[in-house]
Amino acid sequence: MATRLMAAAGAAPGPALGARLRALRQAAGLTLDALAEAASLDKGYLSRVERGLKAPSIATLLRLSEALAVPVGELFGESVAEHAVRVTRRADRVAGPGGDPDTARFETFSRAGGALEAFVIYPAPSFAAPAAASEHSGEELLLVLSGTIEMRFADRGFVLETGDCAQFPGHLAHRLRRVGDEHASALVAVARPPRR
């Protein structure tokens, strides 16, 4: 590790280090201002480190490590925080209300509070009433896992078969229904912008 720190101190700026630093900062829910203050660094300098335009000194790496409460090796990708990877076993998925094949239901399995939320939805055979709940920030991706699903937006609709995928801005209100008697399911992933 000491050799890696010494090399980093004299090395050219690295986009990989900057990208990891940004990801760790966002995972900690910190703004650039907040991390700069916690590490006693200039915000502009920290921004240049994140963009790979500046190579941090050993002292800076140690301060960033302390402010983020991660080992220095994690800044270089040499170690992975225990909370960084979460495996949810099938038996541990959280299921929403339902069970009736004529009622939409879902199972969620993504980490609470993460920038990415994912769940499997089982649409009902008819559209639910339009709801503001279908509108959200970020991007949404829907991948049909089984059956056929109709997706309806304000002025158009799409019929999606197994393996088809739709991606769209989350602010677009949308409704889903399964087509036919066969059960249908879809993986839905919602990527939200980082909290500020």
N, CA, C and O of each residue as an XYZ file, in Angstrom:
784
protein
N       0.830     -1.198      0.000
C       0.000      0.000      0.000
C       0.868      1.253      0.000
O       0.569      2.212     -0.712
N       1.927      1.256      0.781
C       2.796      2.434      0.837
C       3.383      2.713     -0.535
O       3.485      3.868     -0.946
N       3.775      1.647     -1.253
C       4.319      1.831     -2.600
C       3.266      2.448     -3.510
O       3.566      3.332     -4.312
N       2.035      1.977     -3.379
C       0.944      2.506     -4.210
C       0.702      3.979     -3.895
O       0.470      4.781     -4.800
N       0.758      4.331     -2.619
C       0.576      5.734     -2.226
C       1.688      6.600     -2.783
O       1.440      7.699     -3.280
N       2.927      6.098     -2.700
C       4.057      6.873     -3.205
C       3.935      7.060     -4.714
O       4.203      8.140     -5.239
N       3.529      6.000     -5.401
C       3.367      6.097     -6.855
C       2.271      7.075     -7.210
O       2.405      7.852     -8.155
N       1.178      7.039     -6.448
C       0.053      7.932     -6.735
C       0.444      9.376     -6.524
O      -0.001     10.261     -7.256
N       1.272      9.617     -5.530
C       1.646     10.994     -5.217
C       2.409     11.635     -6.357
O       2.299     12.843     -6.566
N       3.200     10.838     -7.118
C       3.984     11.428     -8.192
C       3.430     11.095     -9.556
O       4.006     11.502    -10.565
N       2.331     10.370     -9.619
C       1.790      9.916    -10.899
C       0.984     11.005    -11.576
O       0.582     11.991    -10.959
N       0.761     10.796    -12.866
C      -0.109     11.704    -13.606
C      -1.527     11.532    -13.087
O      -1.864     10.480    -12.544
N      -2.368     12.562    -13.249
C      -3.749     12.450    -12.791
C      -4.416     11.232    -13.411
O      -4.154     10.886    -14.563
N      -5.273     10.593    -12.645
C      -5.922      9.384    -13.139
C      -7.426      9.473    -13.112
O      -8.007      9.750    -12.063
N      -8.088      9.240    -14.271
C      -9.549      9.261    -14.296
C     -10.165      8.148    -13.466
O     -11.260      8.314    -12.928
N      -9.464      6.987    -13.350
C     -10.022      5.884    -12.573
C     -10.123      6.266    -11.099
O     -11.148      6.021    -10.465
N      -9.075      6.860    -10.557
C      -9.100      7.296     -9.165
C     -10.204      8.333     -8.967
O     -10.958      8.265     -7.996
N     -10.298      9.288     -9.885
C     -11.327     10.329     -9.787
C     -12.729      9.754     -9.835
O     -13.608     10.183     -9.087
N     -12.941      8.783    -10.717
C     -14.271      8.167    -10.838
C     -14.629      7.400     -9.569
O     -15.768      7.456     -9.105
N     -13.646      6.679     -9.005
C     -13.915      5.960     -7.752
C     -14.202      6.921     -6.616
O     -15.090      6.684     -5.797
N     -13.438      8.016     -6.568
C     -13.656      9.023     -5.531
C     -15.068      9.603     -5.629
O     -15.754      9.748     -4.617
N     -15.495      9.930     -6.838
C     -16.842     10.474     -7.038
C     -17.909      9.465     -6.623
O     -18.887      9.818     -5.965
N     -17.711      8.197     -7.016
C     -18.685      7.148     -6.667
C     -18.760      6.966     -5.153
O     -19.852      6.817     -4.605
N     -17.617      6.977     -4.472
C     -17.612      6.834     -3.013
C     -18.287      8.028     -2.346
O     -19.027      7.872     -1.374
N     -18.024      9.215     -2.874
C     -18.650     10.428     -2.312
C     -20.161     10.363     -2.471
O     -20.900     10.650     -1.530
N     -20.625      9.984     -3.663
C     -22.066      9.914     -3.901
C     -22.712      8.805     -3.074
O     -23.819      8.974     -2.563
N     -22.020      7.668     -2.942
C     -22.556      6.575     -2.131
C     -22.693      6.994     -0.671
O     -23.574      6.512      0.042
N     -21.817      7.894     -0.233
C     -21.882      8.397      1.143
C     -22.919      9.506      1.288
O     -23.161      9.990      2.393
N     -23.537      9.912      0.168
C     -24.553     10.961      0.208
C     -23.957     12.343      0.436
O     -24.622     13.225      0.980
N     -22.709     12.537      0.023
C     -22.034     13.819      0.243
C     -21.975     14.628     -1.047
O     -21.759     14.076     -2.126
N     -22.166     15.916     -0.930
C     -21.945     16.812     -2.056
C     -20.452     17.082     -2.151
O     -19.694     16.750     -1.240
N     -20.036     17.680     -3.247
C     -18.642     18.076     -3.415
C     -18.249     19.043     -2.302
O     -17.165     18.931     -1.729
N     -19.132     19.991     -1.998
C     -18.877     20.956     -0.916
C     -18.669     20.248      0.414
O     -17.729     20.554      1.147
N     -19.550     19.298      0.725
C     -19.494     18.612      2.018
C     -18.204     17.812      2.167
O     -17.579     17.837      3.227
N     -17.797     17.095      1.105
C     -16.561     16.319      1.195
C     -15.353     17.241      1.281
O     -14.423     16.980      2.044
N     -15.365     18.319      0.501
C     -14.250     19.270      0.555
C     -14.095     19.828      1.969
O     -12.982     19.946      2.481
N     -15.213     20.165      2.586
C     -15.168     20.698      3.953
C     -14.686     19.639      4.943
O     -13.860     19.928      5.808
N     -15.205     18.403      4.816
C     -14.829     17.335      5.747
C     -13.353     16.975      5.631
O     -12.726     16.594      6.620
N     -12.794     17.094      4.420
C     -11.388     16.746      4.204
C     -10.471     17.968      4.257
O      -9.266     17.860      4.033
N     -11.056     19.136      4.557
C     -10.293     20.399      4.596
C      -9.567     20.651      3.276
O      -8.377     20.963      3.252
N     -10.317     20.508      2.175
C      -9.766     20.736      0.844
C     -10.571     21.811      0.134
O     -11.719     22.085      0.486
N      -9.949     22.414     -0.870
C     -10.643     23.384     -1.708
C     -11.600     22.636     -2.640
O     -11.229     21.620     -3.228
N     -12.819     23.135     -2.772
C     -13.829     22.464     -3.604
C     -13.366     22.359     -5.060
O     -13.554     21.322     -5.695
N     -12.769     23.414     -5.583
C     -12.301     23.399     -6.969
C     -11.214     22.354     -7.191
O     -11.203     21.657     -8.206
N     -10.298     22.255     -6.223
C      -9.229     21.256     -6.310
C      -9.831     19.848     -6.284
O      -9.454     18.991     -7.082
N     -10.765     19.620     -5.363
C     -11.410     18.314     -5.250
C     -12.148     17.964     -6.544
O     -12.121     16.814     -6.983
N     -12.797     18.936     -7.143
C     -13.490     18.714     -8.412
C     -12.504     18.280     -9.497
O     -12.807     17.392    -10.294
N     -11.318     18.910     -9.526
C     -10.310     18.538    -10.527
C      -9.762     17.126    -10.271
O      -9.447     16.402    -11.215
N      -9.649     16.739     -8.999
C      -9.222     15.370     -8.681
C     -10.268     14.386     -9.193
O      -9.921     13.378     -9.809
N     -11.543     14.671     -8.944
C     -12.616     13.778     -9.400
C     -12.660     13.662    -10.918
O     -13.027     12.616    -11.453
N     -12.286     14.735    -11.614
C     -12.307     14.700    -13.078
C     -11.006     14.159    -13.667
O     -10.846     14.108    -14.886
N     -10.071     13.752    -12.795
C      -8.814     13.174    -13.262
C      -7.824     14.197    -13.753
O      -6.877     13.850    -14.459
N      -8.019     15.455    -13.397
C      -7.126     16.529    -13.858
C      -6.002     16.816    -12.872
O      -5.016     17.458    -13.233
N      -6.134     16.354    -11.646
C      -5.107     16.556    -10.610
C      -4.820     15.234     -9.924
O      -5.728     14.437     -9.686
N      -3.546     15.003     -9.605
C      -3.155     13.823     -8.833
C      -3.015     14.245     -7.373
O      -2.230     15.142     -7.065
N      -3.759     13.616     -6.477
C      -3.691     14.014     -5.066
C      -2.391     13.560     -4.404
O      -1.804     12.551     -4.794
N      -1.956     14.307     -3.414
C      -0.791     13.924     -2.623
C      -1.177     12.825     -1.644
O      -2.356     12.511     -1.479
N      -0.172     12.244     -0.996
C      -0.430     11.221      0.011
C      -1.293     11.802      1.127
O      -2.241     11.163      1.582
N      -0.961     13.018      1.566
C      -1.730     13.655      2.645
C      -3.188     13.832      2.233
O      -4.092     13.619      3.040
N      -3.417     14.220      0.983
C      -4.781     14.410      0.489
C      -5.534     13.081      0.450
O      -6.703     13.014      0.831
N      -4.864     12.027     -0.010
C      -5.495     10.705     -0.049
C      -5.896     10.256      1.353
O      -6.983      9.712      1.552
N      -5.013     10.486      2.321
C      -5.326     10.098      3.693
C      -6.502     10.900      4.244
O      -7.342     10.351      4.956
N      -6.573     12.194      3.922
C      -7.683     13.024      4.399
C      -8.995     12.598      3.745
O     -10.034     12.557      4.404
N      -8.950     12.282      2.453
C     -10.159     11.829      1.763
C     -10.623     10.484      2.317
O     -11.818     10.261      2.513
N      -9.666      9.593      2.567
C      -9.986      8.295      3.138
C     -10.685      8.458      4.487
O     -11.683      7.794      4.766
N     -10.152      9.342      5.313
C     -10.745      9.573      6.633
C     -12.122     10.217      6.514
O     -13.053      9.817      7.213
N     -12.261     11.212      5.635
C     -13.548     11.907      5.487
C     -14.633     10.976      4.962
O     -15.803     11.117      5.315
N     -14.240     10.016      4.110
C     -15.212      9.069      3.539
C     -15.370      7.817      4.398
O     -16.243      6.990      4.141
N     -14.525      7.681      5.416
C     -14.536      6.525      6.311
C     -14.344      5.223      5.531
O     -15.049      4.238      5.749
N     -13.365      5.246      4.611
C     -13.019      4.051      3.834
C     -11.506      3.867      3.877
O     -10.775      4.838      4.073
N     -11.025      2.641      3.697
C      -9.577      2.442      3.619
C      -9.025      3.119      2.366
O      -9.731      3.240      1.364
N      -7.781      3.555      2.417
C      -7.164      4.206      1.263
C      -7.205      3.274      0.050
O      -7.386      3.733     -1.078
N      -7.039      1.975      0.275
C      -7.064      1.018     -0.831
C      -8.352      1.061     -1.631
O      -8.363      0.753     -2.823
N      -9.430      1.442     -0.980
C     -10.716      1.513     -1.676
C     -10.716      2.633     -2.720
O     -11.415      2.549     -3.730
N      -9.928      3.681     -2.468
C      -9.816      4.756     -3.452
C      -9.154      4.265     -4.739
O      -9.395      4.808     -5.817
N      -8.308      3.219     -4.612
C      -7.608      2.664     -5.768
C      -8.286      1.417     -6.320
O      -7.799      0.816     -7.278
N      -9.399      1.029     -5.725
C     -10.094     -0.157     -6.189
C      -9.451     -1.446     -5.715
O      -9.742     -2.519     -6.243
N      -8.566     -1.349     -4.709
C      -7.896     -2.546     -4.198
C      -8.740     -3.297     -3.176
O      -8.462     -4.456     -2.868
N      -9.743     -2.657     -2.666
C     -10.650     -3.313     -1.738
C     -12.054     -2.809     -2.014
O     -12.237     -1.740     -2.596
N     -13.025     -3.568     -1.600
C     -14.425     -3.218     -1.815
C     -15.119     -3.164     -0.464
O     -15.015     -4.097      0.332
N     -15.821     -2.078     -0.210
C     -16.544     -1.956      1.058
C     -17.584     -3.064      1.164
O     -18.186     -3.466      0.169
N     -17.787     -3.552      2.387
C     -18.744     -4.637      2.599
C     -20.140     -4.276      2.112
O     -20.863     -5.138      1.612
N     -20.526     -3.009      2.253
C     -21.877     -2.590      1.867
C     -22.001     -2.313      0.370
O     -23.105     -2.066     -0.116
N     -20.872     -2.349     -0.384
C     -20.905     -1.977     -1.800
C     -21.658     -2.991     -2.656
O     -22.307     -2.615     -3.632
N     -21.579     -4.259     -2.302
C     -22.260     -5.300     -3.071
C     -23.288     -5.959     -2.162
O     -22.958     -6.461     -1.087
N     -24.518     -5.949     -2.602
C     -25.578     -6.567     -1.803
C     -26.242     -7.653     -2.630
O     -26.722     -7.403     -3.736
N     -26.265     -8.836     -2.094
C     -26.926     -9.967     -2.760
C     -28.253    -10.199     -2.055
O     -28.297    -10.337     -0.833
N     -29.322    -10.240     -2.817
C     -30.639    -10.546     -2.265
C     -31.065    -11.898     -2.806
O     -31.264    -12.055     -4.011
N     -31.202    -12.858     -1.937
C     -31.623    -14.193     -2.340
C     -33.118    -14.181     -2.674
O     -33.883    -13.383     -2.132
N     -33.508    -15.067     -3.564
C     -34.913    -15.126     -3.996
C     -35.866    -15.171     -2.801
O     -36.892    -14.489     -2.791
N     -35.525    -15.968     -1.806
C     -36.396    -16.105     -0.630
C     -36.463    -14.830      0.207
O     -37.368    -14.669      1.026
N     -35.505    -13.926      0.003
C     -35.460    -12.694      0.794
C     -36.081    -11.494      0.097
O     -36.092    -10.399      0.660
N     -36.596    -11.668     -1.105
C     -37.225    -10.541     -1.797
C     -38.433    -10.053     -1.006
O     -39.140    -10.843     -0.381
N     -38.658     -8.750     -1.041
C     -39.813     -8.164     -0.352
C     -40.944     -8.064     -1.365
O     -40.819     -7.363     -2.370
N     -42.045     -8.757     -1.109
C     -43.180     -8.762     -2.031
C     -44.211     -7.738     -1.599
O     -44.519     -7.598     -0.415
N     -44.742     -7.021     -2.588
C     -45.816     -6.075     -2.319
C     -47.127     -6.807     -2.176
O     -47.173     -8.026     -2.343
N     -48.198     -6.093     -1.869
C     -49.496     -6.741     -1.706
C     -49.933     -7.406     -3.003
O     -49.561     -6.961     -4.089
N     -50.700     -8.441     -2.893
C     -51.195     -9.106     -4.092
C     -51.197    -10.596     -3.929
O     -51.126    -11.109     -2.812
N     -51.275    -11.279     -5.013
C     -51.406    -12.724     -5.007
C     -52.534    -13.113     -5.936
O     -52.521    -14.191     -6.530
N     -53.511    -12.230     -6.057
C     -54.613    -12.403     -7.001
C     -54.060    -12.142     -8.405
O     -53.475    -11.083     -8.632
N     -54.226    -13.078     -9.362
C     -53.680    -12.875    -10.710
C     -54.278    -11.685    -11.451
O     -53.721    -11.235    -12.452
N     -55.413    -11.171    -10.967
C     -56.029    -10.014    -11.607
C     -55.591     -8.695    -10.967
O     -56.072     -7.626    -11.343
N     -54.689     -8.777    -10.010
C     -54.189     -7.581     -9.338
C     -52.695     -7.457     -9.570
O     -51.964     -8.441     -9.456
N     -52.239     -6.261     -9.894
C     -50.799     -6.044    -10.087
C     -50.078     -6.259     -8.763
O     -50.583     -5.890     -7.703
N     -48.911     -6.851     -8.833
C     -48.097     -7.010     -7.632
C     -46.635     -6.848     -8.026
O     -46.310     -6.793     -9.212
N     -45.752     -6.772     -7.033
C     -44.335     -6.585     -7.318
C     -43.485     -7.212     -6.232
O     -43.960     -7.509     -5.136
N     -42.214     -7.406     -6.561
C     -41.203     -7.850     -5.600
C     -40.013     -6.917     -5.748
O     -39.525     -6.696     -6.856
N     -39.555     -6.380     -4.651
C     -38.402     -5.478     -4.706
C     -37.180     -6.176     -4.144
O     -37.294     -6.993     -3.230
N     -36.025     -5.864     -4.677
C     -34.810     -6.487     -4.182
C     -33.600     -5.583     -4.246
O     -32.472     -6.062     -4.131
N     -33.801     -4.288     -4.427
C     -32.660     -3.381     -4.469
C     -32.400     -2.793     -3.092
O     -33.250     -2.849     -2.203
N     -31.219     -2.231     -2.935
C     -30.808     -1.659     -1.659
C     -31.590     -0.384     -1.373
O     -31.720      0.480     -2.239
N     -32.098     -0.273     -0.178
C     -32.846      0.923      0.215
C     -31.930      2.135      0.168
O     -30.799      2.089      0.653
N     -32.418      3.208     -0.413
C     -31.668      4.451     -0.439
C     -30.610      4.532     -1.522
O     -29.910      5.541     -1.618
N     -30.473      3.492     -2.348
C     -29.472      3.521     -3.405
C     -29.933      4.364     -4.588
O     -31.111      4.699     -4.709
N     -28.989      4.698     -5.454
C     -29.315      5.481     -6.643
C     -30.064      4.638     -7.670
O     -30.704      5.181     -8.571
N     -29.988      3.313     -7.538
C     -30.679      2.411     -8.450
C     -31.673      1.585     -7.648
O     -31.314      0.942     -6.661
N     -32.919      1.612     -8.083
C     -33.949      0.782     -7.458
C     -34.420     -0.210     -8.502
O     -34.621      0.145     -9.663
N     -34.596     -1.457     -8.085
C     -35.013     -2.482     -9.039
C     -36.064     -3.383     -8.407
O     -36.026     -3.667     -7.210
N     -36.996     -3.823     -9.233
C     -38.038     -4.724     -8.765
C     -38.622     -5.479     -9.944
O     -38.445     -5.086    -11.097
N     -39.317     -6.563     -9.646
C     -40.048     -7.309    -10.661
C     -41.524     -6.976    -10.460
O     -42.039     -7.022     -9.343
N     -42.185     -6.643    -11.552
C     -43.614     -6.316    -11.487
C     -44.391     -7.374    -12.270
O     -43.944     -7.864    -13.307
N     -45.565     -7.709    -11.742
C     -46.477     -8.657    -12.381
C     -47.755     -7.874    -12.673
O     -48.609     -7.757    -11.793
N     -47.911     -7.334    -13.885
C     -49.066     -6.474    -14.179
C     -50.394     -7.223    -14.173
O     -50.459     -8.419    -14.456
N     -51.439     -6.493    -13.845
C     -52.804     -7.016    -13.894
C     -53.263     -7.028    -15.359
O     -52.609     -6.428    -16.212
N     -54.385     -7.707    -15.658
C     -54.859     -7.762    -17.047
C     -55.492     -6.462    -17.542
O     -55.769     -6.321    -18.733
N     -55.721     -5.516    -16.639
C     -56.281     -4.231    -17.078
C     -55.446     -3.091    -16.498
O     -54.786     -3.239    -15.470
N     -55.493     -1.961    -17.182
C     -54.753     -0.789    -16.707
C     -55.331     -0.302    -15.390
O     -56.548     -0.275    -15.208
N     -54.451      0.083    -14.473
C     -54.903      0.739    -13.251
C     -55.243      2.183    -13.603
O     -54.831      2.682    -14.650
N     -55.985      2.845    -12.743
C     -56.286      4.261    -12.973
C     -54.978      5.033    -13.015
O     -54.040      4.689    -12.296
N     -54.892      6.084    -13.853
C     -53.664      6.876    -13.908
C     -53.295      7.378    -12.515
O     -54.154      7.819    -11.751
N     -52.020      7.305    -12.205
C     -51.579      7.718    -10.868
C     -50.296      8.518    -10.974
O     -49.424      8.220    -11.790
N     -50.195      9.528    -10.145
C     -48.981     10.333    -10.116
C     -47.805      9.500     -9.625
O     -46.651      9.874     -9.837
N     -48.088      8.363     -8.964
C     -47.016      7.515     -8.433
C     -46.138      6.959     -9.541
O     -44.995      6.577     -9.290
N     -46.668      6.908    -10.792
C     -45.858      6.386    -11.887
C     -44.868      7.423    -12.395
O     -44.034      7.110    -13.244
N     -44.942      8.644    -11.897
C     -44.018      9.699    -12.306
C     -42.942      9.844    -11.234
O     -43.243      9.870    -10.041
N     -41.699      9.939    -11.662
C     -40.588     10.067    -10.711
C     -39.400     10.691    -11.424
O     -39.418     10.861    -12.643
N     -38.379     11.028    -10.669
C     -37.173     11.591    -11.263
C     -36.316     10.464    -11.837
O     -36.562      9.289    -11.564
N     -35.334     10.819    -12.613
C     -34.389      9.849    -13.149
C     -34.872      9.152    -14.403
O     -35.760      9.639    -15.103
N     -34.268      7.992    -14.680
C     -34.572      7.186    -15.862
C     -35.170      5.860    -15.422
O     -34.856      5.361    -14.341
N     -36.032      5.290    -16.258
C     -36.607      3.986    -15.965
C     -36.350      3.050    -17.129
O     -36.408      3.447    -18.293
N     -36.066      1.797    -16.794
C     -35.886      0.761    -17.796
C     -36.797     -0.394    -17.427
O     -36.843     -0.808    -16.268
N     -37.523     -0.918    -18.408
C     -38.427     -2.043    -18.201
C     -38.053     -3.137    -19.187
O     -38.048     -2.910    -20.397
N     -37.737     -4.336    -18.669
C     -37.381     -5.489    -19.486
C     -38.409     -6.581    -19.224
O     -38.562     -7.035    -18.090
N     -39.117     -7.003    -20.273
C     -40.143     -8.034    -20.113
C     -39.459     -9.387    -19.925
O     -38.709     -9.839    -20.790
N     -39.723    -10.023    -18.792
C     -39.138    -11.323    -18.470
C     -39.992    -12.472    -18.981
O     -39.466    -13.500    -19.406
N     -41.327    -12.299    -18.942
C     -42.222    -13.347    -19.424
C     -43.541    -12.720    -19.853
O     -43.945    -11.672    -19.348
N     -44.202    -13.386    -20.799
C     -45.512    -12.912    -21.241
C     -45.428    -11.696    -22.144
O     -44.383    -11.383    -22.714
N     -46.568    -11.019    -22.255
C     -46.691     -9.828    -23.097
C     -47.276     -8.706    -22.251
O     -48.236     -8.911    -21.509
N     -46.695     -7.528    -22.368
C     -47.113     -6.373    -21.567
C     -47.373     -5.185    -22.480
O     -46.586     -4.891    -23.379
N     -48.485     -4.510    -22.237
C     -48.747     -3.254    -22.938
C     -48.390     -2.100    -22.016
O     -48.803     -2.056    -20.857
N     -47.619     -1.174    -22.551
C     -47.218      0.022    -21.814
C     -47.876      1.218    -22.481
O     -47.740      1.410    -23.689
N     -48.587      2.023    -21.705
C     -49.335      3.146    -22.260
C     -48.828      4.452    -21.669
O     -48.739      4.607    -20.451
N     -48.493      5.396    -22.558
C     -48.140      6.766    -22.181
C     -49.303      7.673    -22.567
O     -50.330      7.182    -23.034
N     -49.167      8.970    -22.385
C     -50.266      9.913    -22.632
C     -50.809      9.816    -24.055
O     -52.024      9.815    -24.252
N     -49.922      9.735    -25.052
C     -50.395      9.785    -26.439
C     -49.996      8.577    -27.281
O     -50.197      8.581    -28.495
N     -49.436      7.545    -26.657
C     -49.060      6.355    -27.425
C     -48.881      5.159    -26.509
O     -48.753      5.292    -25.292
N     -48.876      3.985    -27.130
C     -48.679      2.766    -26.367
C     -47.763      1.818    -27.110
O     -47.542      1.965    -28.312
N     -47.231      0.843    -26.389
C     -46.327     -0.140    -26.963
C     -46.693     -1.512    -26.405
O     -47.000     -1.642    -25.220
N     -46.661     -2.525    -27.253
C     -46.834     -3.896    -26.802
C     -45.441     -4.522    -26.791
O     -44.749     -4.551    -27.808
N     -45.047     -5.020    -25.624
C     -43.705     -5.563    -25.437
C     -43.791     -7.059    -25.161
O     -44.541     -7.502    -24.292
N     -43.014     -7.825    -25.914
C     -42.960     -9.280    -25.759
C     -41.771     -9.661    -24.877
O     -40.932     -8.818    -24.559
N     -41.706    -10.917    -24.488
C     -40.582    -11.411    -23.687
C     -39.255    -11.024    -24.340
O     -39.030    -11.286    -25.522
N     -38.383    -10.397    -23.552
C     -37.079     -9.963    -24.050
C     -37.053     -8.539    -24.548
O     -35.975     -7.969    -24.711
N     -38.229     -7.935    -24.800
C     -38.265     -6.537    -25.233
C     -37.989     -5.618    -24.055
O     -38.245     -5.962    -22.902
N     -37.466     -4.449    -24.368
C     -37.070     -3.511    -23.323
C     -37.504     -2.100    -23.712
O     -37.476     -1.744    -24.890
N     -37.898     -1.309    -22.744
C     -38.238      0.103    -22.968
C     -37.475      0.931    -21.939
O     -37.390      0.553    -20.770
N     -36.929      2.046    -22.370
C     -36.236      2.965    -21.469
C     -36.785      4.360    -21.724
O     -36.966      4.759    -22.874
N     -37.055      5.111    -20.639
C     -37.682      6.412    -20.793
C     -37.447      7.271    -19.554
O     -37.135      6.750    -18.484
N     -37.596      8.592    -19.701
C     -37.462      9.477    -18.540
C     -38.575      9.188    -17.533
O     -39.730      8.990    -17.911
N     -38.220      9.166    -16.261
C     -39.170      8.814    -15.224
C     -40.324      9.782    -15.053
O     -41.347      9.423    -14.469
N     -40.182     11.017    -15.555
C     -41.273     11.986    -15.366
C     -42.462     11.723    -16.288
O     -43.503     12.365    -16.152
N     -42.314     10.782    -17.229
C     -43.435     10.463    -18.122
C     -44.398      9.506    -17.417
O     -44.022      8.387    -17.066
N     -45.632      9.946    -17.214
C     -46.642      9.091    -16.578
C     -46.910      7.897    -17.496
O     -47.006      8.051    -18.713
N     -47.028      6.719    -16.909
C     -47.234      5.511    -17.708
C     -48.021      4.479    -16.914
O     -48.043      4.485    -15.683
N     -48.668      3.589    -17.668
C     -49.447      2.504    -17.070
C     -49.094      1.214    -17.778
O     -48.677      1.217    -18.936
N     -49.267      0.108    -17.067
C     -48.955     -1.208    -17.622
C     -50.143     -2.149    -17.458
O     -50.940     -2.013    -16.530
N     -50.246     -3.103    -18.378
C     -51.181     -4.208    -18.212
C     -50.611     -5.404    -18.947
O     -49.853     -5.260    -19.905
N     -50.988     -6.592    -18.483
C     -50.560     -7.772    -19.214
C     -51.553     -8.015    -20.347
O     -52.729     -7.667    -20.241
N     -51.074     -8.607    -21.412
C     -51.913     -8.905    -22.565
C     -52.120    -10.416    -22.607
O     -51.155    -11.179    -22.577
N     -53.366    -10.842    -22.675
C     -53.680    -12.266    -22.740
C     -53.801    -12.897    -21.364
O     -53.688    -12.227    -20.337
N     -54.034    -14.207    -21.369
C     -54.247    -14.941    -20.113
C     -52.943    -15.372    -19.450
O     -52.915    -15.653    -18.252
N     -51.870    -15.424    -20.223
C     -50.587    -15.856    -19.680
C     -50.055    -14.818    -18.685
O     -50.136    -13.614    -18.928
N     -49.514    -15.297    -17.571
C     -48.920    -14.378    -16.602
C     -47.755    -13.651    -17.253
O     -47.079    -14.197    -18.125
N     -47.526    -12.425    -16.827
C     -46.432    -11.624    -17.376
C     -45.644    -11.014    -16.224
O     -46.179    -10.739    -15.150
N     -44.366    -10.812    -16.480
C     -43.518    -10.169    -15.474
C     -42.470     -9.328    -16.180
O     -42.104     -9.597    -17.324
N     -41.995     -8.314    -15.487
C     -40.970     -7.435    -16.054
C     -40.023     -6.979    -14.954
O     -40.434     -6.734    -13.819
N     -38.764     -6.871    -15.307
C     -37.775     -6.269    -14.423
C     -37.822     -4.768    -14.672
O     -37.707     -4.320    -15.812
N     -37.990     -3.997    -13.612
C     -38.008     -2.539    -13.717
C     -36.826     -2.012    -12.908
O     -36.659     -2.358    -11.739
N     -36.008     -1.171    -13.542
C     -34.886     -0.531    -12.854
C     -35.056      0.976    -12.993
O     -35.262      1.496    -14.089
N     -34.968      1.655    -11.875
C     -35.099      3.116    -11.857
C     -33.799      3.697    -11.352
O     -33.390      3.441    -10.219
N     -33.149      4.485    -12.198
C     -31.909      5.162    -11.808
C     -32.251      6.599    -11.472
O     -32.697      7.367    -12.324
N     -32.036      6.945    -10.219
C     -32.349      8.306     -9.764
C     -31.088      9.144     -9.731
O     -30.003      8.623     -9.475
N     -31.219     10.449     -9.989
C     -30.026     11.297     -9.891
C     -29.527     11.336     -8.458
O     -30.314     11.171     -7.525
N     -28.214     11.556     -8.265
C     -27.675     11.606     -6.909
C     -28.357     12.690     -6.087
O     -28.706     13.750     -6.606
N     -28.543     12.415     -4.798
C     -29.135     13.421     -3.907
C     -28.161     14.561     -3.698
O     -26.958     14.346     -3.552
N     -28.683     15.766     -3.683
C     -27.840     16.945     -3.459
C     -28.055     17.469     -2.055
O     -27.438     18.460     -1.664
